[in-house]
Amino acid sequence: MILRARTSVAAASVTLALLVAGCGSQGIQLSSSSPYHHGAVLFRDHCSGCHTLSLVGAQGSATNIKNRLPTNGPNFNVRKENLEQVLYAIRNGGFSGAIMPQNIVVGEDARAVATFLAQYSGRQAANTP
Ligand code: HEC
């Protein structure tokens, strides 16, 4: 009887782990075979709290002046960044070094995020008034 209870707890935690893992690609509109997919996941996990990029479902930037917070970073739907700018911002903590934490991602991960962002940022720039 006790053994049985333990087994079902174990089964429940396996199910939970699977559910959490299943959320891995939520909101990312890129095929998992895309060379940019890894960078997109890293961006979603580490940057979306403060930056907006609809390609990964990120809405961290301010939407209007009334709900603006100091931590709201630029909206990458409209802001175009190149590889060097993103790598610099990651190392330095944004361009000012004041708000964005430094080195949220490093090494290969930093490069994957930067390559992804250089490719996909600024896609809606033409639509801004
Ligand atoms: C805690 C909030 C926060 C997080 C998390 C964050 N940023 Fe930022 N980021 C900001 C703010 C605020 C700015 C604008 C002020 C500045 O440049 O210092 C900024 C600026 C930037 C810039 C410069 C944009 C420009 O054109 O001015 C880039 C590039 C950037 N962030 C990329 C990233 C990436 C990539 C990640 C994830 C690895 C990330 N940020 C995570 C808040 C954040």
Boltz pocket constraint, residues with backbone or C-beta under 6 A from the ligand:
constraints:
  - pocket:
      binder: B
      contacts: [[A, 42], [A, 43], [A, 46], [A, 47], [A, 48], [A, 49], [A, 50], [A, 51], [A, 70], [A, 71], [A, 72], [A, 73], [A, 74], [A, 79], [A, 80], [A, 81], [A, 85], [A, 86], [A, 89], [A, 90], [A, 93], [A, 94], [A, 95], [A, 96], [A, 97], [A, 98], [A, 99], [A, 100], [A, 101], [A, 104], [A, 105], [A, 113], [A, 114], [A, 117]]
      max_distance: 6.0
